Amino acid sequence: MIDKLAKAARDPGLAWAWAYSRWRPQRAVTRSVALARRAGLRQPHFILSFDCDTDADSAVVGAMHARLRSGGLSPLYAVAGEVLAASADDYRAIAQDGAVFLNHGFRRHAEIDPASGDVASTYFYGAVSRADWQDDIRRGDEAIGDILDQRPNGFRTPHFASFESPRDLVALWQFLSELGYRYSSSTRPLFGLRYGPFFTRAGIIEFPVSGCLSEPGQILDSWGLIRGGDGTSRRLLDELRAYLASMEADQPGLLNIYLDPADVAADEDVLAMLTRFAPYSAGDFASLLGEARHG
């Protein structure tokens, strides 16, 4: 409780967005549509990314990528540099198939308990010095260049909600701008409720990940809805169906979701559902901005 109050004091606007999403969920959805129109979106758009934080993700990423590509999707991948290096051939294969990679830092920031299979978060930018997390970003950039021969122009911090104070975010965006980056997708749905599907700060365009329509402050991801839920994909599928119905009704907006490959690669129901969004796929953030005339 004390931690929540401290966060609210540091950023009252974020506290407002949380309260609004909690007590006025339908109005929050209506607001999101209005903000999408204001941002220049006139139709529904879909961006799918995968966070690869463990070797379990690497073990399934190739087959999953092929399945989604056959369904008309080309996801983005955010891979920690040490994870990328450990399975370099697998990631080179999907990069050669057109996959775009976001810098996700270098150090491993998750580990798997060998007994239970549970995943624990380990490395947080908010718990280290500025020099440390900046070095992690540089090394992540170098890993993508050295291993995949790509120059990333987008970034995602490890662990949503752990590095989002106004001071931290300004420092992050300024540093990314200095490195020549254009995009970041490092903030929670509450930022989208405040500012829209994307917004510019310190020369960086930030794309908050999307929330559930039933609970706009809850990230629509496999970490919260599967691992943090009942262990099944039931709620994830329900939330995706709700978004699909909205898109089929031609509601303007951006569904920007990330999943963990190990959570969904063997779930054909989830993969099949994701491919139903192919007609709305923006491909990547740059393509989306072009359609919104912000490119």
C-alpha positions in Angstrom: 0.0 0.0 0.0 2.8 2.4 0.9 4.5 1.7 -2.4 1.3 2.5 -4.3 0.9 5.7 -2.5 4.5 6.7 -3.2 3.9 6.0 -6.9 0.8 8.1 -6.9 2.6 11.0 -5.3 5.4 10.8 -7.9 2.9 10.8 -10.8 -0.6 11.8 -10.0 -1.7 11.5 -13.6 -0.8 7.8 -13.6 -2.9 7.4 -10.4 -5.8 9.1 -12.2 -5.5 6.7 -15.1 -5.5 3.8 -12.8 -8.6 4.9 -10.9 -10.4 5.7 -14.2 -9.6 2.3 -15.7 -10.7 0.6 -12.5 -14.0 2.4 -11.9 -15.0 3.5 -15.4 -13.8 0.7 -17.6 -16.3 1.3 -20.4 -15.6 5.0 -20.4 -11.9 4.2 -20.5 -12.5 2.2 -23.7 -14.5 5.0 -25.2 -11.7 7.4 -24.3 -9.1 5.2 -26.0 -11.1 5.2 -29.2 -11.2 9.0 -29.1 -7.5 9.3 -28.5 -6.8 7.0 -31.4 -8.8 9.2 -33.7 -6.9 12.2 -32.4 -3.7 10.5 -33.1 -4.7 10.1 -36.7 -5.9 6.5 -36.7 -9.0 5.9 -38.8 -9.2 2.2 -38.7 -8.1 -0.7 -36.4 -4.5 -1.7 -36.3 -2.7 -4.6 -34.7 1.0 -5.0 -33.6 2.1 -8.3 -32.2 5.4 -8.7 -30.4 7.1 -11.4 -28.3 9.4 -11.0 -25.3 12.0 -13.7 -25.3 13.5 -13.7 -21.8 14.4 -17.3 -21.3 15.9 -20.3 -23.1 12.4 -21.9 -22.9 11.2 -19.1 -25.2 14.1 -19.7 -27.6 13.4 -23.4 -27.8 9.9 -22.8 -29.4 10.3 -19.5 -31.2 11.2 -20.9 -34.6 8.2 -23.2 -35.0 5.9 -20.5 -33.6 7.2 -17.9 -35.9 6.7 -20.2 -38.9 3.1 -20.9 -37.8 2.3 -17.2 -37.5 4.0 -16.3 -40.8 1.9 -18.9 -42.5 -1.2 -17.1 -41.1 -0.1 -13.7 -42.4 1.6 -12.2 -39.4 5.2 -11.1 -38.9 5.7 -10.4 -35.2 8.3 -8.2 -33.6 10.8 -9.8 -31.1 12.3 -8.3 -28.0 15.1 -10.6 -26.9 17.6 -10.0 -24.1 21.1 -10.1 -25.6 22.4 -13.0 -23.5 19.3 -15.0 -24.6 19.9 -14.0 -28.2 23.5 -15.1 -28.1 22.7 -18.5 -26.5 20.3 -19.4 -29.4 21.8 -17.3 -32.1 21.0 -19.7 -35.0 17.3 -19.8 -34.1 17.0 -16.0 -34.1 19.1 -15.6 -37.2 16.7 -17.9 -39.0 13.6 -15.8 -38.1 15.5 -12.6 -38.8 16.3 -13.9 -42.3 12.6 -14.5 -42.6 11.9 -10.9 -42.1 11.5 -10.6 -38.3 12.3 -7.2 -36.8 13.9 -7.1 -33.4 13.6 -4.6 -30.6 16.5 -3.9 -28.2 15.5 -5.5 -24.9 18.7 -4.9 -23.1 21.6 -7.4 -22.8 21.5 -9.1 -19.4 19.2 -12.0 -18.7 16.4 -10.6 -16.5 14.4 -13.8 -15.9 15.3 -17.2 -14.7 13.4 -20.5 -14.6 13.1 -22.6 -11.4 14.2 -26.1 -12.5 11.9 -27.7 -10.0 8.7 -25.8 -10.5 9.2 -24.3 -13.9 8.2 -20.9 -12.5 9.8 -17.9 -14.1 11.2 -15.2 -11.7 12.2 -11.7 -12.7 15.8 -10.9 -11.8 17.3 -7.7 -13.2 15.5 -4.4 -12.9 16.7 -1.1 -14.3 15.1 0.7 -11.4 17.4 -1.2 -9.0 20.7 -0.3 -10.7 22.6 2.9 -11.5 21.9 5.0 -14.6 25.3 4.0 -15.9 24.4 0.4 -15.5 21.1 0.4 -17.4 22.6 2.6 -20.1 25.4 0.1 -20.5 22.8 -2.7 -20.7 21.0 -0.9 -23.5 24.2 -0.3 -25.4 25.2 -3.9 -25.1 21.8 -5.1 -26.2 22.1 -2.9 -29.3 25.5 -4.3 -30.1 24.2 -7.9 -29.7 21.5 -7.4 -32.3 24.0 -5.8 -34.7 26.7 -8.5 -34.2 24.4 -11.5 -34.2 21.6 -10.5 -36.6 23.2 -7.8 -38.6 20.2 -5.5 -37.8 20.2 -2.0 -36.5 17.4 -1.8 -34.0 15.4 1.5 -33.9 13.0 0.4 -31.2 13.4 -0.5 -27.5 11.6 -2.2 -24.7 12.6 -2.1 -21.0 12.6 -5.3 -19.0 9.6 -5.7 -16.7 6.7 -3.4 -17.3 5.8 -1.0 -14.4 9.2 -1.3 -12.8 10.8 1.6 -14.5 8.2 4.3 -15.1 8.6 7.2 -12.7 8.7 10.5 -14.6 12.4 10.9 -13.9 13.2 7.3 -15.1 11.2 7.6 -18.3 12.6 11.0 -19.3 16.1 9.7 -18.7 15.3 6.6 -20.8 13.8 8.5 -23.7 16.6 11.0 -23.8 19.2 8.3 -23.8 17.4 6.4 -26.6 17.2 9.6 -28.6 21.0 10.1 -28.2 21.6 6.6 -29.6 19.5 7.4 -32.6 16.4 5.3 -31.7 13.0 6.3 -32.9 10.6 4.2 -30.8 10.0 2.6 -27.5 7.3 0.3 -26.2 8.1 0.3 -22.5 5.0 1.6 -20.8 1.7 0.1 -19.5 -1.8 0.6 -20.8 -2.3 3.4 -18.2 0.0 5.6 -20.3 -2.1 4.9 -23.4 -5.2 5.9 -21.5 -3.5 9.2 -20.6 -1.8 10.1 -23.9 -3.2 7.8 -26.6 -1.9 4.9 -28.6 1.5 6.7 -29.1 3.0 9.9 -28.0 6.4 11.7 -28.4 8.7 12.6 -25.6 12.4 13.7 -25.9 12.5 12.8 -29.5 11.2 9.2 -28.9 7.8 7.9 -29.9 6.4 5.8 -27.1 3.9 3.0 -27.8 2.2 1.8 -24.6 1.1 -1.8 -24.6 -2.6 -2.4 -24.7 -4.9 -3.3 -21.8 -7.8 -5.7 -21.6 -11.2 -4.3 -22.7 -12.7 -5.8 -19.6 -10.1 -4.2 -17.4 -8.2 -1.5 -19.2 -5.4 -1.1 -16.7 -4.5 -4.8 -17.0 -1.8 -5.6 -19.6 -3.2 -8.0 -22.2 -0.3 -10.4 -22.1 0.4 -14.1 -21.4 2.4 -13.2 -18.2 -0.6 -11.8 -16.4 -3.5 -13.6 -18.0 -2.0 -17.1 -18.2 0.9 -17.3 -15.6 -0.8 -14.9 -13.3 -4.3 -16.3 -14.0 -5.6 -19.9 -13.9 -2.8 -21.3 -16.0 -5.0 -21.6 -19.1 -5.4 -19.4 -22.1 -9.1 -19.0 -21.5 -9.1 -15.3 -20.4 -6.5 -14.4 -23.0 -8.7 -15.8 -25.7 -11.8 -14.0 -24.3 -10.0 -10.7 -24.4 -8.7 -11.3 -27.9 -12.2 -12.2 -29.1 -13.5 -8.9 -27.7 -10.9 -6.9 -29.5 -11.5 -8.8 -32.7 -15.2 -8.0 -32.5 -14.3 -4.3 -32.1 -11.9 -4.4 -35.1 -14.5 -6.2 -37.2 -16.9 -3.3 -36.4 -14.1 -1.0 -37.8 -13.5 0.7 -34.5 -10.3 2.8 -34.9 -7.5 2.1 -32.6 -4.3 0.1 -31.9 -4.0 -3.3 -30.3 -0.3 -3.5 -29.3 0.2 -6.7 -27.4 3.2 -8.8 -26.4 3.3 -12.5 -25.4 5.9 -14.9 -24.1 6.6 -17.7 -26.7 6.9 -20.4 -24.0 3.3 -19.6 -22.8 1.5 -19.9 -26.2 3.6 -21.7 -28.8 2.0 -25.0 -28.1 -1.6 -23.5 -27.9 -3.1 -23.8 -31.3 -6.2 -22.0 -30.2 -4.2 -18.9 -29.3 -2.1 -19.1 -32.5 -5.2 -19.5 -34.6 -6.9 -16.6 -32.9 -3.8 -14.4 -33.5 -3.8 -15.0 -37.2 -7.4 -13.7 -37.3 -5.9 -10.3 -36.7 -3.7 -10.5 -39.8 -6.0 -8.2 -41.9 -5.4 -5.5 -39.3 -1.6 -6.1 -38.9 0.4 -2.9 -39.1 3.6 -5.0 -39.3 5.7 -2.6 -37.2 5.6 0.7 -35.5 7.1 2.6 -38.5 4.3 1.3 -40.8 1.7 2.4 -38.3 3.0 5.9 -38.1 3.0 6.2 -41.8 -0.6 5.3 -41.9 -1.3 7.9 -39.2 0.8 10.4 -41.2 3.3 10.7 -38.4 6.2 8.9 -40.3 
